[in-house]
Amino acid sequence: MQIYKVGGAVRDRLLGKPVTDIDWVVVGASTEEMLAKGYRPVGADFPVFLHPKSGEEYALARTERKSGRGYGGFTFHASPEVTLEEDLIRRDLTINAMAEDDHGQLTDPYHGQRDLEARLLRHVSPAFTEDPLRVLRVARFAARYAGLGFTVAPETLELMRQLSESGELEALTAERSWKEISRALMEDQPQVFIQVLRDCGALKVLIPEIEALFGVPQPEAHHPEIDSGVHTLSVLEQAALHKQPLTVRWACLLHDLGKGLTPESQWPQHIAHEHKGLKLIKAVNERFKAPRDCQELALLVGEYHTHGHRALELRPSTLLELLQSFDVYRRPQRFEEFINACEMDARGRKGLEQRSYPQADYLRGAATAARTVVVQPLLEQGFKGPELGEALKRERLKALKAYKEAASA
């Protein structure tokens, strides 16, 4: 029985990056031996056990064989006869197929260290094409390590292209896809994730609504980058640079989907793209079963982001409607995330990344002004039911008019 540290822990140590999760593989042991040593089994499908003291996961070395479609279509075989090399060959990338014993001795049968030095994301074996989830995983690693100069090896990109064209991507569950997408969006350069998916033909299969944005022009006066798809990638890049949460990054990715529906005869204008895009945003939300907070913010940003950009020009009544739409009185954080998404949209334009965005503080001030209106005096005046709601609205409108006048002075 030999125990090895494998995968990401070995990769990140060699890259000089902090190691967070450690995966262990056990060679030469049976399930019975693991149980006898006090390891606790995890689930019924995989030969994985929890260490009796540390609680870390230890997996028996195993081989796998394709037996059906999708991520889950595999039959596993674990036994004491399975070698470390056989276990490592079933992994996705060479940089994830290295192992280290307790003396720090490296086992690297598929030249992962060489590819680390060459800054290449390369598949381990042709079996790469058996698991469609690997298309998303490789794109996610590309987003994570782009800052270190990593790119996807051409031959691996070709296999990803074959997978994208095979129909296998459609077999991925919403849950598995969302897990990879959400993790990728939180990487340092999430725009690289989308670009790699596009390069291998996976974007048009998974999120055709974003693929449709590329090649669609916008007015150069407002968008020096012109291309709607390029703009979306830039907005996502800004969201990462400004350390925005997942909700904001998801909204940034989907905010302009309506521009993909504009007839060519209307280019580069995109009249009412905000409303046209709502059905597309809703479809993408549902396709991946995105969490509710992500879904809600994406729809609100899609509908109202141009209101955000025009905040300084909005009439007090329109401003009040905007605040009501976000329920700023009970959910102030959601409005703050909307403001941040609008700012990322404004910064995601070529040459305008550093331009100030006074709309942000103006909108925050408006929300504060509306919130200063308290209900108690209105109750004391005898207002109740629908009349109370109307009175509250009138007082908030009055407060916003005063705020706008003060801001304009």
N, C-alpha and C positions, 0 to 999 in steps of 0.2 A: 504494500500500500504506500503510494507516494502522492504527496500533495503539492500542487503548483498554483502559483498566482498567475492568472491569465487575463488576456484582453486589455481593457482600458487602463487598468492599474499599471500594467507593464508599459503600455504605450505612453501614458502621461508622465511616468517617471523618466523615461528616456527623452521626452520632450522638455523636461524640466518644469512641468506644470504640476500644480497641487493634485494629489491623488485623493479622491473622495470615496468612491465605492470600490471595493475589492471583490473580484470574482475568483473563486477557488475551484479547481478541478481535481478530482481524486482518481488516480490510475491504479489498477490492480486490486480493486476492492469490490465486494458484492454488497447488495442491499442489506443482507443479514449481518455482515461485518460492521456496517455503518450503524445499524440499530444496536448491535452488541456494545459498541463504543459510546452509546448514549446520544447519538445524533437523532434528531426528530424529523420524520419525513414531511415534505411540503407537497400537498396536492396528490393527485392520482396519476397525472399524465407523465410527469418528468421524474427522473431519478435524482431529485434534489433534496438536500437535508439541511437542517439548521444545526450549527455547532452547539453542543450542550452548554458552553459557557458564554461565548461571544455572541451567539445568535446569528452569526454570519452564514450565508448560504454556501454550501459545498455541493457540487454536482459531480456525479459519476461520469467518467469519460464515456462518450457515446458516439455512435454513428447514426446517420439518418438517411432515409430514403423517401423520395417523393411518392406520395400515394393519392394525392387529390389536388384540387385547385386551391390557390390562395396561400396565405401565411400559415394556416393551420393544417395544410394538407401534407403532413409528414408522419412517417412511422419511425420511431426511435428504437435503437438497440443499445443497451448498456450491459456490459459484462466485464469481469476482471481482465479479459483478453484484449479489450480495446486499448490501443496504444495512445500516447499523448499526441503523436503526429496525426493519427486518424481522427482524434477529437478536434484538433486545430484546423484540419482541412475543411471542416464543415462551416467554418466561420466566414463572414462576409469579406473583410479586407485584410490584406497582409499585415497592416499595422495593428490589427486586432487579433492576429493569429500567432502571437508570441507568448511564451510562458517563462516563468522564473521559479526556481526551487528556493528552499529556505536559506540556501547559501548565496543567493543572488546570481546563480548560474543561469544564463539565458538559453532557452531553446527556441530557435528561429528557423524552422525548416522551410518557410516560404518567403524568406528574405524581407520580412517586415522592417527590419532595421535599415536595410538599404533604401527601402521606399520612404521611410521617415526622413532620411538624409536628403533624398531626392525630392521631398515634399510632394509625393504622389499618393493618391488614393486609388489602389489597384486591387482587383478581386483576387481571391485566393485560387479558385478553381472554376471550371465551366459550370459547376453546380450552382454558382451564383444566380443563374437564371431561373432556378427552381422556386425562389422565394421573392414574390413581387414587392414585399415590404422593403427589400434592400434598395430599391430605387429611391425611396424616401429617406432611408437611413444614410445612404451615400451622399445625397444632396444635403442632409443635415450636417454630416461631418464636414462637407465642403464649406458650409456656413460657419461652422465652429472654428475651423483652422485656416480660413482664407487669409486672416491677418498674419499668419506665419508663412504664407506663400504657397499653401497646398492647392493643388488642382486635381481634377479627376483624370486618371490615365485614359488616353483615347480608346484603348481596347475595352476598358470598363464602361466608358460612356456608350460604346457601341452595344454592349450587352444590355445596358439599361434601355437603350433605344429598342432593342429586340423585345424586351419585356413589356415596354410601353405599347408596342404594336401587337402583342400576343393576345390581348384581352384579359391577361392575368390581373392587371391592376383593378379591374372591375370586381374581382373576387375579394378584395380587401374589405374588411368590416369598417364601418364608420368609426368605431371606437379605436381600432388600431391606427387608422389613418390620422385621426385627430391627435392621438398621443404623439405621433411623429411630427405632425404639422405644428402643434403647440410648442413642442420642445424646440423645433427648428426656429420658430418665430422669436424665441427667447435667446437665441445664440447671438454672438457679437455682430454678425453680418447676415441677418435673415434674408436680405435681398439676394444673396448668393444662392440660397436654397431655391428661391423661385426661378432664378436664372438657370440653374443646373437642371431643374425639372423641365424648363422650356427647351434647353439644349438637347435633351434626350427624348423629347416628344411626350413626356408624362403630363405636362401642365395642361395640354389640350384634352387629355383624358380625364384628369382629376378635377381641374378647375378651368373649364373652357371659357368661363366668363372673364378670367384674367388674361388668358391667351388672346382673347378677342380685342383687348385694348392695344396690343402692339401693332404699330402701323397706323393707328388712328391719330390724326393731328389735332392739336389745340391751338388757339390763337397765340402767336409768338410773343405778342406784347405782354401777355400774362404768364406764358409758359415758354421761356427761351429754349427749353429742352424739346418742345413741340410734341413729341410722341407720348401718348397717354400711358402706354405700358412702361416706358422709361421713367415717367413721372411717378407712377405707383411704386416702382422699385426705390426711387429716391426718397419718397415719403417714408417707406419702411426703413430705409437706412437711417434717416433722421430720427425715427422713433427709437431705434436701437442706440444711436449715439447719445440720445437724451434719456436713456434708461427707462423708457416707458414700460408700463405693465402689459401683460398679455392682452387685456381687453382693448387697450389703445392700439396695440400693434395689429390686432385682428381687424379693427375698424379702419385703420390706415390702409390695410391691404385691400379692403372691399369698397372703400368710400366712393370710387369713381366708376363702378361697374356699368352705370347707365350710359357712359360715353361709348361703350361697345355696341350700343343699340342705335346710335345716331346714323341716319341715312347719309351716304357719301355726299349727296347733293347739298347737305347742310354743313359739311365740314368747312372750316375748323370750329364752327359754333356748335354748342351742345345745349340746345334749349331744353329746359326742364329735365336735364339728365338726372337730377337728384331724385325726382319722383319715379322716373322710368327705371332707375336702378334698384328700387326697393324690392321688386319681385325677384330680381337676380340675387340680391343679398340674402333674402329669405331662403331661396333655393340652396345657396351654398351653406348657410347656417344649418339647414335641415339635413343636407347631404352628409355632413360630418358630425351631426349632433353636437354642435358646439355648446359649451356651457351657457346658461341663460344670461349671465352678465355680459358675455362676449356677444351673444346674439343681439341683445337689446341695444348695446352701445353701437354696434355696427349699423343697425337700422337707423338709429337716431343721427349718427354722424353722416350717414349717406343722405338722409333727408335734409339736414340742417347745416351742413358744413359751409355752404355759401352764405347763410345767415351769419355764421361766425365771422367770416371774412368782411362782411358788410356791417358789422356790429355798430360802428360809429355813425352809420347813416340810418339805422333802423328807427322807425317811429316808436315812441314809448309803448304804444298798444301792441306792436309787433314784438317788441322786446319782452313784454309781459307774456304773450302767447308762447314765445320760445322758452321762457322760464317755466311756465306751466307744463309744457310738453315734457320737460325733464324732471318735473316734480322736485324742484330745487329745495323745497321746504323740508321734505322728508329724506331726500336722497342727494345731498350736496356733492358727494364724491363723484357721482355719475356726471354731473355738470362739469366738474373740474376735469374729468377725463375727456369730455367732449372738447373743452377749451384746448387741452393739450393736443388732441388729435388734429384740431383745426390749425394749431401752430405748426405741427409737423407737416401738414399739407402745404402751408405757406412756405415753409423752409425747404420742401422737397422740390425746389425749382432751380434749374441750373444758374449759378451765379448769385442766387438770392438766399443762400443757406444761412448767412449771418445777419440778414435784414431783421430789424426789430419788428415785433408783432404787438402793437399797442392795444389791439382788440382784446387780447387776453386779460389784461388788467381792467379794461373797461367792462368786460362781461362779468368779471369777478365782483367789481363794484356794484354793478346792476343787481346781481343776485343778493348782495349784502343789503342794498337799499330795499329790495322787495321783502327781505326777511325781517327788516326792522319793524314792519307793520305787525302789531300784535292784535289778537282777537278779543282780548278781555274788554276793552272800552266799547267795542261794538256789541258785545253781549249785554253790557250794562245799559246800552241804549235800546235794548229790547229786540235786536235782530236775532233771528233764528231760522233754521232750515235753509231753503234756497235763497232767501233774502239776505241771510248772513253771508253766504258765498258771494253774492253780488256786491255787498257792501265791502267785503274784504278785497274783492277785485278792484273796486273803485279807489280804495285807499292805497293799494299797491301801485296802481296806475299813477296816482298823484305823486307817490314817492319816486317813481321812475321818471316822471316829468321833471321833478325838482333835481333829480340826479343828473339827467341829461343837460339841463340848463347850467348846472354848476360845472359839469365837465366841459361844456362849450365855452364857458366864460373865460 
